[in-house]
Amino acid sequence: MIMFILSHLADEIITVLHCRQRGCSPTMKVQVCKSQVYTCLPKCGCIFIFLAVFVFILIIYIMDILAFLSKVNTTVIIPSVSTVTPPSEMHYNCKFQPLSGAEAHEEHLLLQSIAWPETPPLPSPLSMNRTSDPAHSTFTILPGREGEQWHIGDKLKVLIKIHDFQGHPKKCGGDVLLARLHNPTLHAGVAGQIVDYLNGSYSAVFSLLWEGSAQVEVTLVHPSEAVTELRRLNIEQPDRMCFVSQFRSGSVTETTKCHVCLHPTQQTVCNYTDLQTGEPWFCYKPKNLSCDARILHLRAGYQQITAMDQLFQRGVNMKVSIPASGPAGVTVLPKKKDHSVENSSSVEPGPSGYYYQGVWRALDDTTVHQFNTPSAITQCLKGKVVHLYGDSTIRQWFEYFIATVRDLKEFNLHSEKKVGPFMALNYENNIMVTYRVHGPPLHFTKVPTSELRYIANELDNVTGGRNTVVVIGIWAHFCTFPTEIYIRRLQSIRRAVVRLLSRAPDTLVVIRTGNPKALKLHEVLTNSDWYSLQRDKVLRAMFKGLNVHLVDAWEMVLAHHLPHELHPQPPIIKNMVNVLLSYICPQKDG
């Protein structure tokens, strides 16, 4: 149609030009001019005009084709990175979702807020002698405001000095440290707040919240030199976690590599960017099948990672306790009647809660009730619909409900094990609990492409209301990717949360944070606590100020006496679910 109209228009233009040349009126003598146009115009002029019109028509035609292709899952050729995404939007070979001006400014502020201190460059070959050594490092408990006496409500401050393997003091910051205060007998614990003085010295500040013994524990998660390496890996090898898709049509099956960060080649690429959220995802096109033949998303292990392994040695310089240079604990006395709480404005914000007798106590306005029986949980969830969205750390909550509440029966949706979607029902009490995994990137072994759903799209399909609970936990699968990709995913989810709360303000929305975990060499290079810590800060900032509630999984794992694991052990999960249920039923006692 466009070709016909433009061709007709070109004919009219030539006619008018001829009329002007001959002196005839374009409005009155069009037919005469048309009959004589090809004989009256000079031959070279005709050729020039027809070439110009032909090029114009060709450009419009190509633009129409590209506009159509952009609206569907398409097959495109990527000859080079710059032809797909402008350099300002590139990180290695990763395709970033475009941002509005306000979102780009927010991203800039978020990246600034999580900027890690400068860490030392790594010489080649690497010598461990000048890297941070927990065995040579120490922590010292500093005197309180009343000398050697501490009372409930005081702040306990610990000075940490990092030394290298030769015993020399370090001169720079950037080491990754965790700290907690605990009492094994009371099953009490609280996370400490770390301050980096950028000169090899750090402090950990603890709130004193129980009476009796309080032991300090400081852990070197990574030396600053390891952070240099972790930062490099995310810049140079963001595709080190491998993904593939399986394509099938009849008896023909093919598998190709997929990622947000595909190497630019002449190979044809299938574009699976989500039309609603704009979340990018790409696969190399199979040789003999179409892009529409994709049936499975699969994890395919790891690429060969070039890293300095000696920086990540368990028991040597990775998640190793730092010894005390004196007493490792204090005795906390009862709170004085006229005792005022110390002004902590000069230190990092205090903890969100603490454990006492193995039970989590929040330090905000939330009273965490204990839902210790199936009937207590059932009574709280009566008439409720609970939607759980996210990774396997959120799936743990679904599994907890199924295992604990006998009357909550899982409905068999014939889903992939550990992938879902899952649904559990209690008809008598009108309870429904669902779980759905988030969209790619996704490390699960095998996921049908029909079940690859983005949380934002799922939220847009939730009606909401006072009997609806939405829980979101998304962090663990984004550690190997540039932080910008995680920021864009959270911005997309936040927009959907805002839309949900606008149409149904009574909907309860709960966010689960990330948590520290056990570290092994192949895991640390893809899922280090340093990566998780940065994403945890982004997550908290992203939802700050919204009418959402937080389950602080980071501190709930850090403060507990059980070892850190990606999937926290049942006592910690029970406490997390009790926090969730306390948000759902704030007036109910378990």
N, C-alpha and C positions, 0 to 999 in steps of 0.2 A: 504493500500500500504506500509506504513511504517513498519507495523507488518510483512509483507511478506519479505521485504528486510532485516530487522534485523534478522528474523528467518533464512533466507538463509545465512546471514553473520555469524551467530552463528555456523551454520553447517560447514562453511568453516574453522572457527577458530579451532573447535574441530578436524577437519581433519588434519590441519597443526600441531597441537600439537601432535597428534598421530604419524604423519609421523616423527616428530623430535624424538619422543621416540623410534621408530622402526629403525631410521637411514635412512629412505627413503627420496628422494628428493621431496619437496612439489610441484615443478613445473613439474616433470616428472612422479610422481607416485601418483597423486591425486586420480585417480579412484581406484587404489589398496588400498590406505589408507582408502578411503571412505567405501569400501566394508568390511574392517576389523575393523573400528573404534570402533564399539560398543562391539566387543569381545576383543579388545586389551587393551582398557583403563580400569583402575581400576574402580570399581563401585562407590566408594566414590568420585573420581575425576570427574566422569560424573555428579553426583548429584550436586556437588559444582559449576561446570561450568554452568550447566543449570539454577541453581538458580540465579547466578550472571547475566546471560543474561536476564532472565525473569524480574528481578528487573530493569535492565537498560531499557528494552523495555517498562515497565510499566511507568517509569518516563517520557520517551520521549512522550508516548501516552497522559499522563495527561497534559504535557506542551503544546502539540498541541491543546488539548481541551480548555485550558485556553486562549491561544493566539487567538483562534477563538471567544470565548465568549467576550473577551475584545473589539472586533470590532463592537458589536451590543448592543442594549438595552438588558440587561441580567437580569436574576434572580440569585441572589447569597445569600448565607447564611453568616451572620456576627456573628460568635460566640463571638468575643470580639473586642474592638476598635483596639487593636494593630495589629490584623491580617489584617486589612484593610489599615491602614495608619500608618507609623512610628510615634513614639511619638513626634519627632521633628516637625512633620507637623500637630499636633493635638491641638485644642483649645476646651476644653470640649469634645463634641462628634462631632465636626464639621470636615467635610472632605475638605481639602484644595487642590486646584489645584497645582501640582508641578511647581516649578519655576526654571529658569536657574540661573546660578551663578550671572550674572549681575542683573537679576530681584530680586533675593533674597537680594543682596546688596542694591538695590534701596529701597526695602521694609523696610529693617533695618533702612536706613537713614530717610525714611518717618515717621516711627514710632517714631524715636528719635525726629524729628522735631515737632511732635504734642504732645510729652510727656507732660502731665499736671503736675503742681507742686504737691509735696507731700501734701496729705490732711489728716486730723486727723482721727484716728480710731474711731469707734462708740462703745461706751459702751452699755451694755445691763443690765438693761433697759436704754433707751436713755433719757437723760435729755436735754431739749431745752435750759437750762440756759446758756450754754457755746457755743451755736451755733450762727452763724452770724445773726444779727437782723438789717434789714434796718432802722427801726425806730430809733434805737440808733446810727446808723452810720451817717456820714456827708461827704459832699464835700466842698472844699474851693477853690475859684478862686485865683490863685497866681498872684502877680504883674507881669506886662509885663516888657519889657526892658526899657520902658519909664514910669515906675511907673504905674499909673492908666489909661493911655491912650493906646488905641489899634487902629491900622490902618489895612485896607485891606492888606493882605499879611503877617500879623503877625501870630504867633502861640499863641493860648490861652491854658494855662496849668492849670489843675485842680487837686488838691490833694484829694484823697478819703481815709477816715479812717473808717475801719470796726470795729464795736463793737459787743459784744454778748448781749443777752437779759438781762443781769445784768448790762450792761453799761460798761463792762470792755473791753479794747482794745484787739483785736485779735492779736495773735503772729505769725500766719502762713498765707500763701497765699492760692491760689486755688479757691477763690470765682469766680463765673461766673458773669461778669459785662458787660453791654452794655451802651454806651453813645452817645448822639447826641447833636448838637447845632442847634437851630431853631428859626425862626421868624414867628409866626402864621399869622401876617398881610401880610407879603411878600410871604407866602407859600414857605419859604426857609428852607433848612435843610441840614446838613452834618453829617456824622458819625464820631465819635471820635475814636482814637486809644488808647487802654488800655495797660498799662504797670504794671506788677505785681512785687512788690519789695519783695515778699515772707515773709513779716513780718506783714501782716495786713494792709499795706498801698499800695495804687495804685495811678496811675496818668492816666488822660485822656487828650489827646492832640488833639486840634481842629485847622483846618485851617480857618482863617477868610477870608471869600470870598464875603461878601456883606456888604453894608453900612447900618448902623442903628442898631437896637436892635438885640442882639443875646443871647438867653436864653439857659442855660445849663440844660440838663436832664441826670441823672445817674440812672440806673436801676440795682438792684440786681436780676439776673435771678435765680441763685441758690446759697445757702451758700456752703462753701467748704465741709461741712459734707454731703450734698446731692450728691456732686460729688463722694465721697467715696461710697455711695450707688449705684449710677448709674454705676460706674465702676464695682462694684461687680455683678450687675445684668447681665451685658454683659459677664462676665466670667462664672457665675454659671447658668444663665438662658437665654442663647442665643436663646432658642426655645420657649420663652414665647409668641411670636406671632405665632398663630397656622395656619397651612395650611393643606388642604386635597385634594385628587383627587377623582373624581368619575369615576368608571369603569362600562362599560355596554357591554353586549353581548346578543342580543335578549331581552328577558324579565327579564334577570338577571342584577341587579344593585348592586354595592358595593362601599363603600367609605372607604378610608384608610388615615392615617396620612402621610404627606410629609414634608421634610425639608432638609436643608444641615446638620443640627445637629440632627440626629435621635439617640435616645437612643440605645445602643448596646444590642440586644437580640438575641434569637435563631430564631426569626421570619424572614421569607424570605423577602428580599428587592429587589425592582425593581430599577435598576440603569438607570437614565435618563441623565447621564452626556453627555453634548454636544460633539459630535465627532470632530467638527472643533475648538471650543474655549477651550474645556476642562472644561467648567463651570459645577460644580457638582450639582446634584439634585437627591433626593432619595424619594421613597415612599414604605411603607410596602405593600407587595403583597397581593391582595385580596385572600380570601380563595378558591373561586371557579372560578376565572377568571384569564386570563393571563395578563402579564404586557402590552401587546399590546392593551388591551381593554380600556385603559385610554382615557377619552373624555373631562374631565373638570378639571381645576385648580380652587380651591376656597379658600377664606379666611375663617377661622373658629373661629375668635375671639381671645381671650387671655387665656393663662393658668392662674391659680391662682398664682399671683405674691406676693412673700413674701418680703415686703419692709416696711421701716419705714415711714409711711404715713405723720407723723407730719413734716417731712423735706420738704414736697411738698404742702404747704398750700397757696392757692391763697389769696392775700391780706395780708398775714402775712410774708412769706419768699420766695415767688416765683413770679418773675416779679413784684416787688414792687419798687417804686421810693425811692431814698435816698434823704433826705432833705439837703439843703445848710446850712452852718454855717455862713452865711453872705449873701451878694448879690448873686443871682442866675444867673445873666447875666451881660453883658457889652454893652456899646455903641461903635460901630465900626465906626471910622472916615475914610474919603477917603484916598486912598493910597498916600503917599508922593511922590513927583516927584523924589527925590533923594533916595527914600526908596528901600533898597535891601531886597530881600527875605531872611528870616532867614534860617540859616543852620540847617536842620533837620536831619543831619546824625546820631545824637545821639538818635533819637527816631524811633518809628516804621514808616514804609512807610506811605505816606500820603493817603488821600482818592482817590478813582477812579473818583469821581464826586460829584455833589451836586444839590439840587433843588433850583430854583429861579423862582418865579411866577408859581409854580407847574410844572415846566418843568425841566427835567434832563439835566444837562450840564456836559459833560465828561471833565476830567482834563488831559487826554492823548491827542494824536494827532487827535482824532475823533471829528468831528463836528456833533453834533446830530441835524438833521433836524426834522422839525415838519410835519408829514404827517397827516394833519387834515381833509382831505376829502377822500371819496372813490376813486375819480378819481386820487388823488395823489398817493395812494397806488397802484392802478391798473397800473398807468404809470411806477412806480418803478418795479413792478413784471412782466411787459410785457415780454413774451418770457422765463420766468423763471420756473424752477421746484424746489420747496421747499420741502425738506423732513424733517419732525419733528420726532425725536425719543426720547422716554423717558417716564417719569411718568406723572401724571395728571397736574403738574405745567407747563409742555410743551404743554399738550393738551389745556390748557387755551389759548395759542397763536393761535392754530387752530380755536378755538371757537371765538376768537376775530376777525380773518379774516372773518369768515363766517357772523358774526353779523354786521361787519362794511362795508364790500364790497358787495353790493347787487348783482353785476354781477358775483360774485364768488359763484357758485352753488355747494352744496354738492351732490356728486354722491352716491346714496344709495347702499352700499355694504352689506346691511342686517347684519351689525355687532352688537355685543352686545353694548348697550348704555354705554357710558363712557369708553369703552374698545377699540373699533376699531377693525381693522384698518379703518381709515376714508380717504376720498379723496374729494377734491373740485376742480372744473374745471371752467375755463373761456375760451371758445373756441375762441371767437373773438380776444382775446389778447394772446392766447396760454399760459395760466397760469395753472399750476397744483400745488396744495398744498396737501401733504399727512401727516398723522400722524400714527405712530405705537408705541405701548407700548413696553417697554423693557422686557426681559425674567425674570424668577424668580430669586430671591424672589420678589413677587408681592402681594400687599395687596388688590387688586381689588376683588370685591365680587365673580365674576364668569368669567372665561376666558376659551374659548375652547382651548384645548391643541394644535390644529392646528395653533393657533395664538400666541403661545409662541415662540417668535423669539428673538434671541440675537442680540444686536445692531451691534456687530462686523461682524456677518454673513450678516446682511442687508447691511452694508457698502461695503462689498466685492461684492455685486451685483449692486452697483451704478456705472454707467459709468463715471459720473463726467464731468467737463468742466466748461467753463466760465458762462454758464447759469444754473448751478446747485448750489443750496444752501443746506447745511446739518446743521441741528441744533440738538444738543444733550443736554439733561437734565436728569441726573440720580443721585439721592441722597436720596430721602425721604424714600425709601423702604429698606434701608440698615442700619438703625440706630440701630436695635436690634442685629445686627450681629457683630462678631469680625471685626475690621478694616481691617484685612488681606484679608477677602473676598471681601471687597470693593476695596482694592488696586488691587487685581487680576482682578476684573472686568474692572477697568479702564485701566490696562495694556493691556488687550485684546482689548478694544476699541481703545486705542492709537495705537496699532500695525495696526489695520485696517485703522485708519486715515492716518497713515504714508503710507500705501500701496495705499490708494486713492489719496493722494497728489503726490505720485510718478508717478502714471499713468495719473493723470489729475491735474497738479499743479494749474490750474486756478479755481478749485473748491473752493467755499467759505465755510469754516467750522466755526460754531459758537457754543460756549459752554455756557450754562446757569448754574450759580452757584445755590446753595441752598439758603434758606432764613429763618430768624427767624419767629416764629409762636406763636399763642396763645397756652397757656399751661393749661391743666386740668390734674387731677391726673392720669387717665388711659392713657392719651396721653403722659404725660411727662416720664412715665416709659418705653415707647416704642419709643418715637420720640422727646426727649428733645432737646432744642437748644444747649445743651452741645455736644450731639452726632452730631448734624448737623454742628456745628462749626468745629469740628475735621475733618469731611468728606469734608467740604468746603476747608480747608487747603490742604488736600490731593489732591482734584480735581485741585486746582490751580497749585500745584507743578507738578502734573502729565503732564499737557499740556503746561507747561512753556517752551519756546524756540521753540515750533512748530508754523507753520504758521496758527494759529487759532485765532479767536477773542472771547472776553469774554463779556457776559452781566452780570454785577455784581449785581445779584438779591439780594444778602445779604445786600449791602449798599443801594440799591434802596428801600428796604423795611425799613431798619433801619432808614434812613434819612427822610422818609416821615412821615407826621403827622397822617396818618391813622393807626389804630391798626394793630399789627402783626397778620397775618393769614397764614396758610399753603398755601392757594390759595389767593394771594394778590388781593385786590379790583381793579376794572376797571381802575381808574386813574393811578395806578402803572403799570398795564399790558400795558396800552397805551404807557407809557414812555419806557417800555422794548421793545415793538414792534418797536417804533421809533428808538431805538438804533440798532435793527436788520436791519431795512430798511435803516438806514444810512450806515451800512456796505455794504448792497447790492447796494445801489445807493449813493456813497459818493459825487457825483457832483450834485445831484438833490436837488432842493429846494422843500419842500412840500408846 
